[in-house]
Amino acid sequence: MRADEKEFQDTMRDPVKMEYELGEKTEKRLKEMGAHCVEETLDVEYFYDTESFQLASTQTWMNQRNDQWGLILAEGQDFNHNQSEETGKYEEDFELFRQSKEKISKTFDPSPAERSETGPTFVAKEGNESPDSYKRSTVESEILMSKSQVQSTFSYIMQTGPIYTELNDPCSIMMHLSKCLHVPLNHSEIQNMSMENFLNMAQVQIYDSRIMTRTMKYSLPGGFLLDVERNHRIPTVISSAYLMMDADVLNISSELERMERLHKELGLIPKTSSGKKS
């Protein structure tokens, strides 16, 4: 056997990856072992609307995740009294949002009749705040409430499959939004336009974001790597852990034994096919 062939066989390796659940003492043992995080990856979902929430008011929700765009469209625009309990909850949520939105509008520009009936809308508190500063504080609180309501309604819609459809193609999304928001663009113009330019023209912006998953990659002694993935969307779900190594294929049995010893040392819990703890 030639020397170069022997060297190739001696160094032939293949990646091995095993999935576990994070144990209660895993993070403590990682610190004791001197493991350090070499990479952190965030999976973030962004939510879009106009400043006055025009999309939400027409039962439309826009989001972006991992460079993938999505536009959620409620199928039933008119609700009737024969709707299910879940659909009824959606109607109540959206009605709360609508009322909150109207309240903000009246705060900014009350009608003459409202001014005469209610008198001054804002009163300085104990002489320490001007009417304008108190007005700004109240308006900011109402806007935050509206954002929360939109987010709550969006989450509810995503969990109830039968009452919505979703567009994922950027061109289709821009075509729908151009009609919904009365943006004067034809199909040819939209085909040659980036989503970023379209959103600027339509005055659609990010109003909220949410971390979906967070992945921490740890470097461990012995050539091992450990990915810990946390699901922030469902906090009650146990974090997943992926133990990886480039195993010597000529000594695969001993390499797997090393991995077995390490997972026990870290307190990782093997995953079964049913997803239950062993």
C-alpha positions as CSV (number, residue, x, y, z in Angstrom):
1,M,0.0,0.0,0.0
2,R,1.3,3.4,-1.0
3,A,1.9,6.0,1.8
4,D,-0.6,8.4,0.4
5,E,-3.3,5.7,0.3
6,K,-2.6,4.8,3.9
7,E,-2.8,8.4,4.9
8,F,-6.2,8.7,3.2
9,Q,-7.6,5.7,5.0
10,D,-6.2,6.9,8.3
11,T,-8.0,10.2,8.0
12,M,-11.2,9.2,6.3
13,R,-14.1,10.7,8.3
14,D,-17.8,11.0,8.0
15,P,-20.2,13.4,9.8
16,V,-22.4,11.8,12.5
17,K,-25.3,13.7,14.0
18,M,-27.6,12.5,16.9
19,E,-30.7,14.3,18.2
20,Y,-31.5,14.6,21.9
21,E,-33.6,16.7,24.2
22,L,-31.8,19.2,26.5
23,G,-31.5,17.8,30.0
24,E,-32.1,19.9,33.2
25,K,-28.4,19.9,34.0
26,T,-27.0,20.1,30.5
27,E,-26.2,23.9,30.5
28,K,-24.5,23.6,33.9
29,R,-22.4,20.7,32.7
30,L,-21.5,22.6,29.5
31,K,-20.0,25.4,31.7
32,E,-18.2,23.0,33.9
33,M,-16.7,21.3,30.8
34,G,-15.5,24.7,29.5
35,A,-17.6,24.6,26.4
36,H,-18.0,27.9,24.6
37,C,-20.6,29.2,22.1
38,V,-19.0,29.7,18.7
39,E,-22.2,30.7,16.8
40,E,-25.7,32.0,17.5
41,T,-28.5,31.9,15.0
42,L,-31.8,33.6,15.3
43,D,-34.9,32.7,13.3
44,V,-37.0,35.9,13.4
45,E,-40.4,36.6,12.0
46,Y,-41.3,40.2,11.0
47,F,-44.8,41.6,10.8
48,Y,-45.7,44.4,8.4
49,D,-48.5,46.9,8.1
50,T,-49.1,50.6,7.4
51,E,-48.9,53.1,10.2
52,S,-52.7,53.1,10.6
53,F,-52.9,49.3,10.3
54,Q,-54.8,49.3,7.0
55,L,-54.0,45.7,6.3
56,A,-55.3,44.4,9.6
57,S,-58.4,46.4,9.2
58,T,-59.1,44.5,6.0
59,Q,-58.4,41.2,7.6
60,T,-55.0,40.9,5.9
61,W,-51.7,40.1,7.7
62,M,-48.2,40.3,6.2
63,N,-45.0,38.6,7.5
64,Q,-41.5,37.7,6.5
65,R,-39.4,34.8,7.9
66,N,-36.1,33.5,6.5
67,D,-36.4,35.8,3.5
68,Q,-39.8,34.1,2.7
69,W,-42.7,36.5,2.4
70,G,-46.3,35.6,3.4
71,L,-49.6,37.3,3.1
72,I,-52.5,35.9,5.2
73,L,-56.0,36.6,3.8
74,A,-59.1,35.8,5.8
75,E,-61.6,33.9,3.6
76,G,-64.8,35.0,5.3
77,Q,-65.2,38.8,5.2
78,D,-68.8,38.7,6.5
79,F,-69.5,36.8,9.7
80,N,-72.9,35.4,10.5
81,H,-74.5,34.1,13.7
82,N,-74.1,30.5,12.7
83,Q,-70.3,30.6,12.9
84,S,-68.3,28.3,15.2
85,E,-67.1,29.2,18.6
86,E,-63.6,29.6,17.3
87,T,-64.6,31.9,14.4
88,G,-66.7,33.9,16.9
89,K,-63.6,34.4,19.0
90,Y,-61.8,35.8,15.9
91,E,-64.7,38.2,15.3
92,E,-64.5,39.5,18.9
93,D,-60.7,39.9,18.6
94,F,-61.0,41.9,15.4
95,E,-63.8,44.0,16.8
96,L,-61.6,45.0,19.8
97,F,-58.9,46.0,17.4
98,R,-61.3,48.1,15.3
99,Q,-62.6,49.9,18.5
100,S,-59.1,50.6,19.6
101,K,-58.2,51.9,16.2
102,E,-61.2,54.2,16.2
103,K,-60.3,55.5,19.6
104,I,-56.8,56.4,18.4
105,S,-58.3,58.3,15.5
106,K,-60.6,60.3,17.8
107,T,-57.7,61.0,20.1
108,F,-55.8,62.7,17.3
109,D,-58.7,64.5,15.8
110,P,-62.0,64.6,17.8
111,S,-65.0,65.9,16.1
112,P,-66.5,69.3,17.0
113,A,-69.5,67.6,18.5
114,E,-67.3,65.4,20.7
115,R,-65.4,68.5,21.8
116,S,-68.6,70.3,22.8
117,E,-70.0,67.3,24.6
118,T,-67.0,66.2,26.5
119,G,-65.1,69.5,26.9
120,P,-61.3,69.4,26.8
121,T,-60.1,65.9,25.9
122,F,-56.9,66.1,28.0
123,V,-56.3,67.7,31.3
124,A,-52.9,68.4,32.8
125,K,-52.2,66.2,35.9
126,E,-51.6,68.1,39.1
127,G,-50.1,70.9,37.0
128,N,-47.0,68.8,36.2
129,E,-47.8,67.8,32.7
130,S,-48.9,69.9,29.7
131,P,-52.1,68.8,27.8
132,D,-49.8,68.0,24.8
133,S,-47.5,65.8,26.7
134,Y,-50.4,63.9,28.4
135,K,-52.0,63.5,25.0
136,R,-48.8,62.0,23.5
137,S,-48.5,59.6,26.4
138,T,-52.1,58.4,26.0
139,V,-51.8,58.1,22.2
140,E,-48.6,56.1,22.5
141,S,-50.3,53.7,25.0
142,E,-53.2,53.2,22.6
143,I,-50.9,52.5,19.7
144,L,-49.0,49.8,21.7
145,M,-52.4,48.3,22.6
146,S,-53.3,48.2,18.9
147,K,-50.0,46.5,17.9
148,S,-50.6,43.9,20.6
149,Q,-54.2,43.3,19.4
150,V,-53.0,42.9,15.8
151,Q,-50.3,40.4,16.9
152,S,-52.8,38.5,18.9
153,T,-55.3,38.3,16.0
154,F,-52.5,37.3,13.6
155,S,-51.4,34.5,15.9
156,Y,-55.0,33.3,16.2
157,I,-55.5,33.3,12.4
158,M,-52.3,31.3,11.9
159,Q,-53.7,28.6,14.2
160,T,-57.1,28.2,12.5
161,G,-56.5,26.7,9.1
162,P,-60.0,26.7,7.6
163,I,-60.6,30.5,7.6
164,Y,-57.5,31.8,5.8
165,T,-55.4,31.5,2.7
166,E,-51.8,32.4,2.3
167,L,-49.8,33.9,-0.6
168,N,-46.1,33.3,-0.7
169,D,-45.1,34.5,-4.2
170,P,-43.7,38.1,-4.0
171,C,-45.4,39.2,-7.2
172,S,-48.8,37.9,-6.1
173,I,-48.4,39.6,-2.8
174,M,-47.5,42.9,-4.4
175,M,-50.4,42.6,-6.8
176,H,-52.9,42.0,-4.0
177,L,-51.4,44.8,-1.9
178,S,-51.5,47.3,-4.8
179,K,-55.2,46.8,-5.0
180,C,-55.8,46.7,-1.3
181,L,-53.8,49.9,-0.7
182,H,-54.6,51.6,-4.0
183,V,-51.0,51.7,-5.2
184,P,-51.0,52.8,-8.9
185,L,-48.8,50.0,-10.4
186,N,-49.6,47.6,-13.2
187,H,-48.5,44.0,-13.5
188,S,-45.5,44.7,-15.6
189,E,-44.2,47.3,-13.2
190,I,-44.6,45.0,-10.2
191,Q,-42.8,42.2,-12.0
192,N,-39.7,44.4,-12.3
193,M,-39.9,45.8,-8.7
194,S,-38.3,44.5,-5.5
195,M,-40.4,43.9,-2.5
196,E,-38.4,46.5,-0.5
197,N,-39.1,49.2,-3.2
198,F,-42.8,48.3,-3.3
199,L,-43.2,48.5,0.5
200,N,-41.6,51.9,0.5
201,M,-44.0,53.1,-2.2
202,A,-47.0,51.6,-0.3
203,Q,-45.8,53.0,3.0
204,V,-45.8,49.5,4.6
205,Q,-43.3,49.0,7.4
206,I,-42.3,46.6,10.1
207,Y,-44.4,47.1,13.2
208,D,-43.3,44.1,15.3
209,S,-41.0,41.1,15.3
210,R,-40.8,37.8,17.1
211,I,-37.9,35.4,17.7
212,M,-39.2,31.9,16.6
213,T,-36.1,29.8,17.3
214,R,-32.6,30.5,18.7
215,T,-29.8,28.1,18.0
216,M,-26.6,28.1,20.0
217,K,-23.6,26.1,18.6
218,Y,-21.1,24.9,21.3
219,S,-17.6,23.6,20.6
220,L,-16.7,20.7,22.9
221,P,-13.5,18.8,23.6
222,G,-12.7,15.8,21.4
223,G,-13.9,17.4,18.2
224,F,-17.6,17.5,19.1
225,L,-20.1,20.2,18.4
226,L,-23.5,20.7,20.1
227,D,-26.4,22.7,18.6
228,V,-29.0,23.7,21.2
229,E,-32.3,24.9,19.5
230,R,-34.9,26.7,21.6
231,N,-38.5,27.1,20.3
232,H,-39.6,30.6,21.5
233,R,-42.9,30.3,19.7
234,I,-43.9,27.4,22.1
235,P,-41.9,28.0,25.3
236,T,-43.2,24.8,26.9
237,V,-41.5,22.6,24.3
238,I,-38.2,21.1,25.5
239,S,-35.2,22.4,23.7
240,S,-33.7,20.1,21.1
241,A,-29.9,19.3,21.1
242,Y,-27.9,17.9,18.2
243,L,-24.6,16.3,19.0
244,M,-22.2,16.2,16.0
245,M,-18.8,14.9,15.1
246,D,-16.7,13.9,12.1
247,A,-16.2,10.3,12.9
248,D,-13.3,8.1,11.9
249,V,-15.2,5.6,9.6
250,L,-12.5,2.9,10.2
251,N,-13.2,3.1,13.9
252,I,-16.9,3.9,13.8
253,S,-17.8,1.7,16.8
254,S,-15.4,3.4,19.2
255,E,-16.4,6.8,17.8
256,L,-20.1,6.1,18.6
257,E,-19.1,4.9,22.0
258,R,-17.3,8.3,22.6
259,M,-20.5,10.0,21.6
260,E,-22.6,7.9,23.9
261,R,-20.3,8.7,26.8
262,L,-20.5,12.4,26.1
263,H,-24.3,12.6,25.8
264,K,-24.5,10.9,29.2
265,E,-21.9,13.2,30.7
266,L,-23.9,16.2,29.4
267,G,-27.2,14.8,30.7
268,L,-28.8,14.8,27.2
269,I,-32.0,12.8,26.9
270,P,-32.3,10.5,23.8
271,K,-35.4,11.1,21.6
272,T,-37.6,8.2,20.7
273,S,-39.6,7.8,17.5
274,S,-42.8,8.8,19.4
275,G,-41.1,12.0,20.6
276,K,-41.4,10.9,24.3
277,K,-38.5,10.7,26.7
278,S,-36.9,7.3,27.1
